[in-house]
């Protein structure tokens, strides 16, 4: 889905918005005041929702927080029967699959962003850009279905046998590699469309300057566009990472769901989101439920931080001087 | 490197590499759509849309209840997220120069990045724990949180695009400001806002993770908002991880139906903005 970060330029809006109450129509009647309060109340609901999520998740995981403390993060034993919970295997699986996905997705999505923003004509940009964004519209469970019946058998029979000598593990198709490939496909539209917007926000005069000095198209991109867009591109990558960490269905279906840490990318693994999806409805004890809630809380806090950081980085580029309305 | 020919070569290689990356990205999209077509169409039959799921081993059966369930869940989600999202967007666009509005924008953006599974857990703690049962209501609530940021931010963007001259014209006629906003500003922005809503609906309709432990699933007809309800994504998931070939076939057919719904919504939404873009 398209991410709305970056379509922002506070200073300009603040200037215009101050006009409303002051110059054009002061709040003379009761209706105006009520309307403003009503809409403000709805807006406040969004903030409250986020706060309520944080509170509810902390409350739900209180039992596990107090019982295991910091050990929860480094424990490797997950046994609902003996009520012993350590989340490290899931944390490892989540981080490993997401980073691997970034390694695959970042070069491809940046190249796409460069092509769409700098190297293509407007009609190409519009139609191909749309096709890439359609990729983001396909539901996660459908990617999972495709992963189970198409990607995993393909990896198992054709690709992984050749990789086993290098990475160890076994060629079974349901493993970290499969999860990373699916994740890469899913975060590719996010990274490419946000970085494309960021590059488009770089002032045109910079490109013209480079071209006027005799730079080729590619040199222009390298010298005039990428340096200014850098922080926004980092923001786009962080957004992609946030999506990858929280992605549930497709990963659950192909990662193999085995809660052991193995360094081979060809071994089955387990992710935080997957263990929540698999065990939450069937959690028997209160401690089990609390432990799962604590994993959710962790995921929530990490994605919150990543999104806040990404938002900041993407905005920095949006505030570049000149051509204010591009973003 | 410094010779003209060398620079030219690098230029061509880099540009071709970028184009190649774009083609690489289209491969998985084409792959998914191809398999959906190949495996889904052969499984399609009229019965899928009119019948309930049958027990394993009995041939036939369909997912009529899941289609209706998805519609109901999205309707419940809309009934919450439309008013909240649109009015919050109006606030941000019309009165949003202050700190509170900044906090709202920040929350909306961050909310859109919260993993959908976490939203499911949140809805579980609010509804399922207090009502002591899985329900369509809980599922719809979870979906509404997923739709909310998109609706809010698109409403805000679109309302900001409405020219001030329209507002001034309304005020000059002596219409109160709130009436101007509702009858003139919102109306002018309506096509774009509809786009945002359609994109949000398309996303919500395809979500599985938040429904797993809120709406759960249901093998029978249910229109009752306080009972578990079936949905297409959850049905696809259940069938896909089952060991039965017949269910796998139905999973592909259901996925085809779901993707068709989602893509049609997306394309319609883009068409609306495309027309508007032409006017501007």
Interface residues (C-beta under 8 A of the other chain):
Chain A: X1 X2 X3 X4 X5 X7 X8 X10 X13 X14 X16 X17 X18 X19 X20 X21 X24 X25 X27 X28 X29 X31 X32 X34 X35 X36 X38 X39 X40 X42 X43 X44 X45 X46 X47 X49 X50 X52 X53 X56 X57 X59 X60 X107 X108 X109 X111 X112 X114 X115 X116 X119 X128 X130 X131 X132 X134 X135 X137 X138 X139 X140 X141 X142 X143 X144 X145 X146 X148 X149 X150 X185 X188 X192 X216 X217 X218 X219 X221 X239 X242 X243 X245 X246 X247 X248 X249 X253 X273 X276 X277 X280 X281 X292 X293 X296 X299 X300 X303 X304 X306 X307 X308 X310 X311
Chain B: X7 X8 X10 X11 X14 X15 X17 X18 X19 X20 X21 X22 X24 X25 X26 X28 X29 X31 X32 X35 X36 X39 X83 X84 X87 X88 X90 X91 X92 X94 X95 X96 X97 X100 X101 X102 X103 X104 X105 X106 X107 X108 X109 X110 X111 X112 X113 X114 X115 X116 X117 X118 X119 X120 X121 X122 X124 X125 X126 X145 X148 X149 X150 X152 X153 X154 X157 X160 X164 X167 X168 X171 X176 X177 X178 X179 X180 X181 X199 X202 X203 X205 X206 X207 X208 X209 X212 X213 X216 X233 X236 X237 X240 X241 X248 X251 X252 X255 X258 X259 X262 X263 X266 X270
